Structures are given as structure tokens and as C-alpha cells.
Amino acid sequence: MAVLVTGACGWIGRAVCAFLAGKGIPVVGADLAEATGPWERFEGLDITQPLDFPAEGIDAVIHCAGYAHRPNETPEEQKMFYAVNRDGTRNMLDWCSRNGVGRFLYVGSIASYDWKAANGEPVDEDFPMLLETHYARSKYEGEQLVAGSGLDWRIVRLATVFGEGDRANFAKMAAAMKKRMFLVPGKGTARKSVLPVEVAAGLISEFALMDQVPHRLVNLALPEAPSLSEICAAYNEVCGFSAVPHVPLALLRVLGFGGDLAAKVLGRFPFTSNTLGKLTQTTEVSTTRMQACFPGMAFQPFSDCLASCKEYYISL
């Protein structure tokens, strides 16, 4: 069984390829530009265009390719979200249907959930969507195409991924903590579902390879959802960063309002009401389905997972 991995040169895609290759599974890497990696064959693909490339030996697709979220969505970025995340997924599904590739796993995101309606409680896969950003909407529309494709489909919604190679949320937070420029709003009780990149790669790969699955749509996250305060404390203990100060919410709301005004003038500003909202919003998913798909699987505590990649975050 050979597996085609789209977005193979990306952070998560490369980790998936490495996991599969480590299991002795033939990998076909696919991305915009060719690079060296743990694959037997590489296909240079622009998934925003109709696709025509050989399917010889390919039995399954793990679709990691995507246009990642941005802090501020420009009109050009909004177009790219739909071109890649929705239309690119459609093009991949069409290619699978034409070439008899029956299994398709889509890597989605927990960004689509209506976190405000969750009111701090964990959300399961059937929880309503909010789709307040074009990124979230485009990823969800990609999901809908996959679920209606008629293929042997699976969808995973990833929690916040961290680990070596990270350039997203945790990397930015670590860099800010090193410079003593990170603040915890209030008591920092908002809980965050998280997932180490190597664990994400293993779960994605194993889920794609299962002949039968108890659930087709699954959240992927560590069962433990640490609070923002606990995350910062772990960085403090594991990486040796200075303790992060806790700042009263009332003061931060005033600063956020000032940041909103500055952003209107400057285009962007590092701290706004939106930034504060993300820090104080619990984004915890239920992992009941995941654990049903992987019964008996043991997960390390968040702090131990962070310890395994501490040198990377210290180096930022």
C-alpha cells in the first residue's frame, strides 16, 4: 500500500511522510516544489489546478496541503483560502475518483467550532460551527466535499500542534516569553487542546491505514488540555524562561481597545481585543472518539511532550 501525502514539504506533511516511511510504507510526496524527503517518488503539484499525474501504486491519500490561517485576512489571502483549502481539495478528490484511489484522509482544524457557544466546555465533533474567518470556512467547506465524495473518507481536526519546526502559535509565544513580552490575562484559566507534531503524524497515518474505523470524523488532541497558565508554567520549568506576569483583565481590555485603534491606523498591531479574546477563550475538544479509534493508547502529559522539544523552543 503506497500513500500519497500532499503538502509533503510542509511541517505536518513532512512529519507524516517520515512516520510512514519509518513503518516501511512506500510514500509518494506531493507539493508545489520538489525537495528531498522520506519519499520514494515526488510529484510537483499545484492543487489549485486540475490534476493529471500517474496514480500507479497509490492506494490512499493523506491530504495535508492547505493554506494556513493568518492573523489578518487580506482580500488576496481570502481568495487563497478557498482556492487551496476548498477548490484544491475538490481537485484532489476528482483525481482520486478518476484514478480509482479509494481512501482519502483530510487534515482539518478545530478552528471552525463555535467556541463562544461552548462556554468553556469541551466540544465534540458534532458541535456547531461558527466559521467566523475565511480560513475556518474554507477548511470546513473542504471537509464537506470530502464527506460527500463517495470515497472511503476520514477527517481529522487537529488541535494546536507544537514541536520541533513550529512557526505558529507556540513558537510565537515562546519567542515572546524569552523577550519577557508575554502576559497572562487574569488567572489564565482558558484551556487549550494541544498535540505534539510527532504524535499528530502518527495518529494521522495510523488512522489513514485502518481498514475499518469506528468514526470517520475525529478530533485529534492530547486528552489533557492545559490552561494558558499551565502552559506558561511548563515553559518556565522546562525551558528555563522567566515566569510570565499575570495582568488584570480590566487593564488588558483597555490596552486591547487601544490596540484596535492603532491597528486601524497602522494596519496591524501586536495586541488587540482579538488577541485578548484568543488568550481568554477556552478551545478544548473532546477526545472520546479519538480514544475509541486508538483504544489503550497512552499519551504523555503536556509538560513531558514539551520537554522532548525544549531545545528547539529555547533556540527561537
Steps between C-alpha positions, in 0.01 A plus 500: 500500500657828385375827646498836325559785745412848378673794664793263547753782538297672770552457872228243565518338157871430535443349846229274354733389219775422751263294716372298205849441363613389845226236488629376165202639308581637152438875489430725203563860600311781330544875530551813293876466467715189521723448799688213657309301756396155622312403184561258216345728241410866483228677303517876452135603529304823501175374645319822407509370140343186348730206570635237265787287629557123524323313779699180459536321833315764702225361723431791733540877529582695815408856412718728714526780245330820607526875518559576868314758704628858524450752782337748259333367186573725203278472189780314323537256788125445510510391136789264571315333789222389266728427204716262704290371790172454315568490125834323541326231704238465227775454240665230709170318549430516126843353431435217746162421343643493147792280598333253735678617815238412758625630834535867588595659833450874540696698757262757642504743789315567824488869398151455355322432831275759667720545805287779643196271512710230669530728804822339618385138463671239278338469157444178309500446125126574469521839670375796289741693280550876510713553186575861588822510295553415135766252606255312723228507235732380223625208711145402591386519138790269415370258764154506346640409160690207649199370692289509184762349270387138510856393583616315811553832677633603839534849647718604791469839668834594650540687826783752534810312386839566657852359484821528303452704184207697643458851359147558626332573835736326741809627320375858516413461866841352582679781318293759688564328834875502437482877447275538807229641276224248575220559750238266646153658516356470850544152645566344159233233545409461130574141399665414169495169316850427372686225316872428441586489130649150517186369674284676241696334219460156656128535565432638151697220335354218707147631453550511124631144494217341703282267294198581715447801725236544774471869408581685178523848652734532799657775710870441563647642821669394820232390749649759737410858407731727703396850597690800366650545846612135505650530152704803606606327822620200296709727277639662814595166655606305191667773293621721780306805383417772750166474677225673303317782681123480548327827410145598603245451224358850543836655416553272201157588363604867499829411331315287247269788415802722449652234278182491293532872433869465415425213261253717309776754440799268456324205339627257766585515868642225726233521771131562429164398643513202265836394646357523851195301394714214372704489820191490722291262285501131594555286189473147638374207294362166610734210423242225561484400133877512463546267795236265356704485178824445693395292804767453761734760351696684770561874471773688684421808710541833324808595702679177400413560135639853525819367661566287192523811281626757751829562319309614194291754691802621696676566169229730365 
